[in-house]
Amino acid sequence: MTCPICKKAPVARYRPFCSKRCADVDLGRWMTGSYAIPVTDEDAFSEDSPHDTPSRERPH
């Protein structure tokens, strides 16, 4: 396995990254939304969901 950011060999302390810098780059990408886990509306609001209305809608 190689570092997912720069492709160097990983270091045990920062695994799977090679350095704190690469770990921080990855964290920054998650925090800014560069990485996202795709979700469909069906996944977000299943029949088992306790909420009837999507969170982005506000009651009047």
PDB file of N, CA, C and O in Angstrom, chain B, residues numbered from 101:
ATOM      1  N   MET B 101       0.846  -1.167   0.000  1.00  0.00           N
ATOM      2  CA  MET B 101       0.000   0.000   0.000  1.00  0.00           C
ATOM      3  C   MET B 101       0.897   1.238   0.000  1.00  0.00           C
ATOM      4  O   MET B 101       1.981   1.230   0.584  1.00  0.00           O
ATOM      5  N   THR B 102       0.438   2.288  -0.654  1.00  0.00           N
ATOM      6  CA  THR B 102       1.178   3.553  -0.670  1.00  0.00           C
ATOM      7  C   THR B 102       0.294   4.653  -0.095  1.00  0.00           C
ATOM      8  O   THR B 102      -0.919   4.486   0.035  1.00  0.00           O
ATOM      9  N   CYS B 103       0.904   5.759   0.242  1.00  0.00           N
ATOM     10  CA  CYS B 103       0.180   6.921   0.752  1.00  0.00           C
ATOM     11  C   CYS B 103      -0.836   7.362  -0.302  1.00  0.00           C
ATOM     12  O   CYS B 103      -0.468   7.564  -1.459  1.00  0.00           O
ATOM     13  N   PRO B 104      -2.103   7.515   0.076  1.00  0.00           N
ATOM     14  CA  PRO B 104      -3.118   7.899  -0.904  1.00  0.00           C
ATOM     15  C   PRO B 104      -2.949   9.324  -1.443  1.00  0.00           C
ATOM     16  O   PRO B 104      -3.545   9.672  -2.462  1.00  0.00           O
ATOM     17  N   ILE B 105      -2.157  10.133  -0.779  1.00  0.00           N
ATOM     18  CA  ILE B 105      -1.965  11.518  -1.218  1.00  0.00           C
ATOM     19  C   ILE B 105      -0.765  11.635  -2.160  1.00  0.00           C
ATOM     20  O   ILE B 105      -0.902  12.161  -3.265  1.00  0.00           O
ATOM     21  N   CYS B 106       0.404  11.154  -1.740  1.00  0.00           N
ATOM     22  CA  CYS B 106       1.619  11.366  -2.534  1.00  0.00           C
ATOM     23  C   CYS B 106       2.234  10.085  -3.086  1.00  0.00           C
ATOM     24  O   CYS B 106       3.215  10.142  -3.827  1.00  0.00           O
ATOM     25  N   LYS B 107       1.678   8.947  -2.739  1.00  0.00           N
ATOM     26  CA  LYS B 107       2.117   7.633  -3.245  1.00  0.00           C
ATOM     27  C   LYS B 107       3.451   7.152  -2.684  1.00  0.00           C
ATOM     28  O   LYS B 107       4.012   6.197  -3.222  1.00  0.00           O
ATOM     29  N   LYS B 108       3.985   7.769  -1.626  1.00  0.00           N
ATOM     30  CA  LYS B 108       5.196   7.277  -0.964  1.00  0.00           C
ATOM     31  C   LYS B 108       4.821   6.126  -0.029  1.00  0.00           C
ATOM     32  O   LYS B 108       3.641   5.865   0.206  1.00  0.00           O
ATOM     33  N   ALA B 109       5.824   5.453   0.491  1.00  0.00           N
ATOM     34  CA  ALA B 109       5.599   4.371   1.453  1.00  0.00           C
ATOM     35  C   ALA B 109       5.010   4.945   2.743  1.00  0.00           C
ATOM     36  O   ALA B 109       5.454   5.998   3.199  1.00  0.00           O
ATOM     37  N   PRO B 110       4.026   4.279   3.338  1.00  0.00           N
ATOM     38  CA  PRO B 110       3.431   4.789   4.578  1.00  0.00           C
ATOM     39  C   PRO B 110       4.377   4.637   5.769  1.00  0.00           C
ATOM     40  O   PRO B 110       5.279   3.800   5.771  1.00  0.00           O
ATOM     41  N   VAL B 111       4.143   5.466   6.771  1.00  0.00           N
ATOM     42  CA  VAL B 111       4.890   5.422   8.024  1.00  0.00           C
ATOM     43  C   VAL B 111       3.901   4.955   9.087  1.00  0.00           C
ATOM     44  O   VAL B 111       2.777   5.453   9.146  1.00  0.00           O
ATOM     45  N   ALA B 112       4.306   4.004   9.926  1.00  0.00           N
ATOM     46  CA  ALA B 112       3.401   3.401  10.911  1.00  0.00           C
ATOM     47  C   ALA B 112       2.659   4.445  11.740  1.00  0.00           C
ATOM     48  O   ALA B 112       1.470   4.280  12.011  1.00  0.00           O
ATOM     49  N   ARG B 113       3.326   5.496  12.142  1.00  0.00           N
ATOM     50  CA  ARG B 113       2.703   6.511  13.000  1.00  0.00           C
ATOM     51  C   ARG B 113       1.539   7.220  12.307  1.00  0.00           C
ATOM     52  O   ARG B 113       0.589   7.630  12.974  1.00  0.00           O
ATOM     53  N   TYR B 114       1.595   7.370  10.998  1.00  0.00           N
ATOM     54  CA  TYR B 114       0.574   8.113  10.254  1.00  0.00           C
ATOM     55  C   TYR B 114      -0.225   7.222   9.305  1.00  0.00           C
ATOM     56  O   TYR B 114      -0.957   7.732   8.457  1.00  0.00           O
ATOM     57  N   ARG B 115      -0.099   5.921   9.430  1.00  0.00           N
ATOM     58  CA  ARG B 115      -0.721   4.968   8.523  1.00  0.00           C
ATOM     59  C   ARG B 115      -2.164   5.324   8.240  1.00  0.00           C
ATOM     60  O   ARG B 115      -2.889   5.590   9.198  1.00  0.00           O
ATOM     61  N   PRO B 116      -2.633   5.352   7.035  1.00  0.00           N
ATOM     62  CA  PRO B 116      -2.014   4.875   5.808  1.00  0.00           C
ATOM     63  C   PRO B 116      -1.189   5.941   5.097  1.00  0.00           C
ATOM     64  O   PRO B 116      -0.771   5.746   3.956  1.00  0.00           O
ATOM     65  N   PHE B 117      -0.956   7.051   5.757  1.00  0.00           N
ATOM     66  CA  PHE B 117      -0.220   8.161   5.147  1.00  0.00           C
ATOM     67  C   PHE B 117       1.272   8.055   5.449  1.00  0.00           C
ATOM     68  O   PHE B 117       1.697   7.272   6.298  1.00  0.00           O
ATOM     69  N   CYS B 118       2.058   8.864   4.730  1.00  0.00           N
ATOM     70  CA  CYS B 118       3.508   8.838   4.932  1.00  0.00           C
ATOM     71  C   CYS B 118       3.957   9.913   5.913  1.00  0.00           C
ATOM     72  O   CYS B 118       5.076   9.854   6.423  1.00  0.00           O
ATOM     73  N   SER B 119       3.097  10.896   6.182  1.00  0.00           N
ATOM     74  CA  SER B 119       3.497  11.998   7.055  1.00  0.00           C
ATOM     75  C   SER B 119       2.252  12.702   7.613  1.00  0.00           C
ATOM     76  O   SER B 119       1.130  12.486   7.156  1.00  0.00           O
ATOM     77  N   LYS B 120       2.492  13.535   8.598  1.00  0.00           N
ATOM     78  CA  LYS B 120       1.402  14.339   9.166  1.00  0.00           C
ATOM     79  C   LYS B 120       0.832  15.273   8.101  1.00  0.00           C
ATOM     80  O   LYS B 120      -0.373  15.524   8.067  1.00  0.00           O
ATOM     81  N   ARG B 121       1.699  15.783   7.237  1.00  0.00           N
ATOM     82  CA  ARG B 121       1.254  16.684   6.173  1.00  0.00           C
ATOM     83  C   ARG B 121       0.222  16.006   5.284  1.00  0.00           C
ATOM     84  O   ARG B 121      -0.834  16.578   5.013  1.00  0.00           O
ATOM     85  N   CYS B 122       0.515  14.792   4.827  1.00  0.00           N
ATOM     86  CA  CYS B 122      -0.427  14.083   3.962  1.00  0.00           C
ATOM     87  C   CYS B 122      -1.721  13.748   4.719  1.00  0.00           C
ATOM     88  O   CYS B 122      -2.806  13.815   4.141  1.00  0.00           O
ATOM     89  N   ALA B 123      -1.615  13.394   5.992  1.00  0.00           N
ATOM     90  CA  ALA B 123      -2.809  13.131   6.794  1.00  0.00           C
ATOM     91  C   ALA B 123      -3.658  14.402   6.903  1.00  0.00           C
ATOM     92  O   ALA B 123      -4.884  14.336   6.817  1.00  0.00           O
ATOM     93  N   ASP B 124      -3.016  15.548   7.090  1.00  0.00           N
ATOM     94  CA  ASP B 124      -3.739  16.814   7.185  1.00  0.00           C
ATOM     95  C   ASP B 124      -4.358  17.222   5.850  1.00  0.00           C
ATOM     96  O   ASP B 124      -5.451  17.788   5.826  1.00  0.00           O
ATOM     97  N   VAL B 125      -3.677  16.944   4.747  1.00  0.00           N
ATOM     98  CA  VAL B 125      -4.237  17.224   3.421  1.00  0.00           C
ATOM     99  C   VAL B 125      -5.518  16.419   3.243  1.00  0.00           C
ATOM    100  O   VAL B 125      -6.527  16.956   2.786  1.00  0.00           O
ATOM    101  N   ASP B 126      -5.489  15.145   3.599  1.00  0.00           N
ATOM    102  CA  ASP B 126      -6.660  14.283   3.480  1.00  0.00           C
ATOM    103  C   ASP B 126      -7.804  14.792   4.357  1.00  0.00           C
ATOM    104  O   ASP B 126      -8.945  14.866   3.900  1.00  0.00           O
ATOM    105  N   LEU B 127      -7.516  15.139   5.595  1.00  0.00           N
ATOM    106  CA  LEU B 127      -8.539  15.670   6.497  1.00  0.00           C
ATOM    107  C   LEU B 127      -9.146  16.949   5.933  1.00  0.00           C
ATOM    108  O   LEU B 127     -10.362  17.135   5.977  1.00  0.00           O
ATOM    109  N   GLY B 128      -8.303  17.825   5.404  1.00  0.00           N
ATOM    110  CA  GLY B 128      -8.797  19.064   4.811  1.00  0.00           C
ATOM    111  C   GLY B 128      -9.730  18.812   3.645  1.00  0.00           C
ATOM    112  O   GLY B 128     -10.708  19.536   3.460  1.00  0.00           O
ATOM    113  N   ARG B 129      -9.434  17.788   2.857  1.00  0.00           N
ATOM    114  CA  ARG B 129     -10.309  17.458   1.722  1.00  0.00           C
ATOM    115  C   ARG B 129     -11.672  16.977   2.208  1.00  0.00           C
ATOM    116  O   ARG B 129     -12.692  17.316   1.608  1.00  0.00           O
ATOM    117  N   TRP B 130     -11.705  16.194   3.285  1.00  0.00           N
ATOM    118  CA  TRP B 130     -12.994  15.765   3.839  1.00  0.00           C
ATOM    119  C   TRP B 130     -13.762  16.959   4.397  1.00  0.00           C
ATOM    120  O   TRP B 130     -14.974  17.067   4.207  1.00  0.00           O
ATOM    121  N   MET B 131     -13.064  17.847   5.080  1.00  0.00           N
ATOM    122  CA  MET B 131     -13.736  18.982   5.738  1.00  0.00           C
ATOM    123  C   MET B 131     -14.268  20.015   4.746  1.00  0.00           C
ATOM    124  O   MET B 131     -15.253  20.694   5.035  1.00  0.00           O
ATOM    125  N   THR B 132     -13.633  20.141   3.589  1.00  0.00           N
ATOM    126  CA  THR B 132     -14.103  21.119   2.600  1.00  0.00           C
ATOM    127  C   THR B 132     -15.105  20.532   1.619  1.00  0.00           C
ATOM    128  O   THR B 132     -15.647  21.244   0.775  1.00  0.00           O
ATOM    129  N   GLY B 133     -15.350  19.228   1.732  1.00  0.00           N
ATOM    130  CA  GLY B 133     -16.311  18.594   0.844  1.00  0.00           C
ATOM    131  C   GLY B 133     -15.724  18.094  -0.460  1.00  0.00           C
ATOM    132  O   GLY B 133     -16.465  17.687  -1.354  1.00  0.00           O
ATOM    133  N   SER B 134     -14.402  18.118  -0.586  1.00  0.00           N
ATOM    134  CA  SER B 134     -13.775  17.569  -1.790  1.00  0.00           C
ATOM    135  C   SER B 134     -14.047  16.080  -1.910  1.00  0.00           C
ATOM    136  O   SER B 134     -14.184  15.549  -3.012  1.00  0.00           O
ATOM    137  N   TYR B 135     -14.123  15.411  -0.768  1.00  0.00           N
ATOM    138  CA  TYR B 135     -14.501  14.004  -0.727  1.00  0.00           C
ATOM    139  C   TYR B 135     -15.939  13.968  -0.226  1.00  0.00           C
ATOM    140  O   TYR B 135     -16.321  14.746   0.648  1.00  0.00           O
ATOM    141  N   ALA B 136     -16.707  13.088  -0.770  1.00  0.00           N
ATOM    142  CA  ALA B 136     -18.076  12.917  -0.290  1.00  0.00           C
ATOM    143  C   ALA B 136     -18.516  11.493  -0.563  1.00  0.00           C
ATOM    144  O   ALA B 136     -18.112  10.884  -1.553  1.00  0.00           O
ATOM    145  N   ILE B 137     -19.334  10.979   0.310  1.00  0.00           N
ATOM    146  CA  ILE B 137     -19.911   9.664   0.121  1.00  0.00           C
ATOM    147  C   ILE B 137     -21.265   9.876  -0.534  1.00  0.00           C
ATOM    148  O   ILE B 137     -22.136  10.525   0.046  1.00  0.00           O
ATOM    149  N   PRO B 138     -21.459   9.336  -1.741  1.00  0.00           N
ATOM    150  CA  PRO B 138     -22.717   9.572  -2.437  1.00  0.00           C
ATOM    151  C   PRO B 138     -23.903   8.946  -1.707  1.00  0.00           C
ATOM    152  O   PRO B 138     -23.825   7.824  -1.207  1.00  0.00           O
ATOM    153  N   VAL B 139     -24.990   9.691  -1.659  1.00  0.00           N
ATOM    154  CA  VAL B 139     -26.219   9.238  -1.017  1.00  0.00           C
ATOM    155  C   VAL B 139     -27.370   9.576  -1.946  1.00  0.00           C
ATOM    156  O   VAL B 139     -27.430  10.676  -2.494  1.00  0.00           O
ATOM    157  N   THR B 140     -28.269   8.648  -2.122  1.00  0.00           N
ATOM    158  CA  THR B 140     -29.473   8.938  -2.893  1.00  0.00           C
ATOM    159  C   THR B 140     -30.578   9.320  -1.930  1.00  0.00           C
ATOM    160  O   THR B 140     -30.498   9.010  -0.741  1.00  0.00           O
ATOM    161  N   ASP B 141     -31.600   9.983  -2.417  1.00  0.00           N
ATOM    162  CA  ASP B 141     -32.723  10.373  -1.563  1.00  0.00           C
ATOM    163  C   ASP B 141     -33.363   9.153  -0.909  1.00  0.00           C
ATOM    164  O   ASP B 141     -33.823   9.237   0.230  1.00  0.00           O
ATOM    165  N   GLU B 142     -33.399   8.027  -1.608  1.00  0.00           N
ATOM    166  CA  GLU B 142     -33.961   6.812  -1.046  1.00  0.00           C
ATOM    167  C   GLU B 142     -33.161   6.339   0.159  1.00  0.00           C
ATOM    168  O   GLU B 142     -33.735   5.843   1.128  1.00  0.00           O
ATOM    169  N   ASP B 143     -31.829   6.489   0.108  1.00  0.00           N
ATOM    170  CA  ASP B 143     -30.984   6.099   1.228  1.00  0.00           C
ATOM    171  C   ASP B 143     -31.195   7.029   2.419  1.00  0.00           C
ATOM    172  O   ASP B 143     -31.223   6.578   3.564  1.00  0.00           O
ATOM    173  N   ALA B 144     -31.340   8.303   2.156  1.00  0.00           N
ATOM    174  CA  ALA B 144     -31.443   9.292   3.225  1.00  0.00           C
ATOM    175  C   ALA B 144     -32.784   9.228   3.937  1.00  0.00           C
ATOM    176  O   ALA B 144     -32.854   9.478   5.141  1.00  0.00           O
ATOM    177  N   PHE B 145     -33.839   8.900   3.221  1.00  0.00           N
ATOM    178  CA  PHE B 145     -35.182   8.920   3.803  1.00  0.00           C
ATOM    179  C   PHE B 145     -35.902   7.609   3.512  1.00  0.00           C
ATOM    180  O   PHE B 145     -36.778   7.550   2.649  1.00  0.00           O
ATOM    181  N   SER B 146     -35.535   6.582   4.223  1.00  0.00           N
ATOM    182  CA  SER B 146     -36.188   5.286   4.041  1.00  0.00           C
ATOM    183  C   SER B 146     -37.487   5.255   4.836  1.00  0.00           C
ATOM    184  O   SER B 146     -37.770   6.162   5.619  1.00  0.00           O
ATOM    185  N   GLU B 147     -38.271   4.209   4.630  1.00  0.00           N
ATOM    186  CA  GLU B 147     -39.529   4.068   5.364  1.00  0.00           C
ATOM    187  C   GLU B 147     -39.293   3.925   6.851  1.00  0.00           C
ATOM    188  O   GLU B 147     -40.176   4.241   7.648  1.00  0.00           O
ATOM    189  N   ASP B 148     -38.122   3.455   7.240  1.00  0.00           N
ATOM    190  CA  ASP B 148     -37.798   3.278   8.646  1.00  0.00           C
ATOM    191  C   ASP B 148     -37.343   4.572   9.309  1.00  0.00           C
ATOM    192  O   ASP B 148     -37.143   4.619  10.522  1.00  0.00           O
ATOM    193  N   SER B 149     -37.182   5.610   8.515  1.00  0.00           N
ATOM    194  CA  SER B 149     -36.699   6.886   9.031  1.00  0.00           C
ATOM    195  C   SER B 149     -37.749   7.527   9.943  1.00  0.00           C
ATOM    196  O   SER B 149     -38.929   7.542   9.593  1.00  0.00           O
ATOM    197  N   PRO B 150     -37.347   8.055  11.103  1.00  0.00           N
ATOM    198  CA  PRO B 150     -38.309   8.676  12.011  1.00  0.00           C
ATOM    199  C   PRO B 150     -38.773  10.056  11.544  1.00  0.00           C
ATOM    200  O   PRO B 150     -39.709  10.612  12.120  1.00  0.00           O
ATOM    201  N   HIS B 151     -38.145  10.613  10.525  1.00  0.00           N
ATOM    202  CA  HIS B 151     -38.481  11.959  10.073  1.00  0.00           C
ATOM    203  C   HIS B 151     -39.326  11.894   8.811  1.00  0.00           C
ATOM    204  O   HIS B 151     -38.988  11.191   7.859  1.00  0.00           O
ATOM    205  N   ASP B 152     -40.422  12.629   8.811  1.00  0.00           N
ATOM    206  CA  ASP B 152     -41.311  12.642   7.650  1.00  0.00           C
ATOM    207  C   ASP B 152     -40.874  13.634   6.600  1.00  0.00           C
ATOM    208  O   ASP B 152     -41.106  13.411   5.412  1.00  0.00           O
ATOM    209  N   THR B 153     -40.239  14.737   7.007  1.00  0.00           N
ATOM    210  CA  THR B 153     -39.838  15.766   6.064  1.00  0.00           C
ATOM    211  C   THR B 153     -38.330  15.863   6.014  1.00  0.00           C
ATOM    212  O   THR B 153     -37.668  15.691   7.037  1.00  0.00           O
ATOM    213  N   PRO B 154     -37.775  16.135   4.852  1.00  0.00           N
ATOM    214  CA  PRO B 154     -36.325  16.318   4.760  1.00  0.00           C
ATOM    215  C   PRO B 154     -35.868  17.476   5.627  1.00  0.00           C
ATOM    216  O   PRO B 154     -36.602  18.446   5.815  1.00  0.00           O
ATOM    217  N   SER B 155     -34.649  17.373   6.160  1.00  0.00           N
ATOM    218  CA  SER B 155     -34.141  18.409   7.075  1.00  0.00           C
ATOM    219  C   SER B 155     -33.955  19.743   6.396  1.00  0.00           C
ATOM    220  O   SER B 155     -33.914  20.767   7.078  1.00  0.00           O
ATOM    221  N   ARG B 156     -33.838  19.778   5.063  1.00  0.00           N
ATOM    222  CA  ARG B 156     -33.626  21.056   4.387  1.00  0.00           C
ATOM    223  C   ARG B 156     -34.916  21.865   4.242  1.00  0.00           C
ATOM    224  O   ARG B 156     -34.879  23.049   3.908  1.00  0.00           O
ATOM    225  N   GLU B 157     -36.060  21.216   4.496  1.00  0.00           N
ATOM    226  CA  GLU B 157     -37.332  21.953   4.448  1.00  0.00           C
ATOM    227  C   GLU B 157     -37.674  22.418   5.858  1.00  0.00           C
ATOM    228  O   GLU B 157     -37.505  21.676   6.825  1.00  0.00           O
ATOM    229  N   ARG B 158     -38.144  23.624   5.963  1.00  0.00           N
ATOM    230  CA  ARG B 158     -38.544  24.156   7.256  1.00  0.00           C
ATOM    231  C   ARG B 158     -40.055  24.320   7.302  1.00  0.00           C
ATOM    232  O   ARG B 158     -40.655  24.797   6.339  1.00  0.00           O
ATOM    233  N   PRO B 159     -40.672  23.935   8.402  1.00  0.00           N
ATOM    234  CA  PRO B 159     -42.126  24.130   8.508  1.00  0.00           C
ATOM    235  C   PRO B 159     -42.455  25.621   8.542  1.00  0.00           C
ATOM    236  O   PRO B 159     -41.682  26.427   9.060  1.00  0.00           O
ATOM    237  N   HIS B 160     -43.593  25.973   7.992  1.00  0.00           N
ATOM    238  CA  HIS B 160     -44.008  27.386   7.955  1.00  0.00           C
ATOM    239  C   HIS B 160     -44.752  27.788   9.178  1.00  0.00           C
ATOM    240  O   HIS B 160     -45.167  28.940   9.299  1.00  0.00           O
TER     241      HIS B 160
END
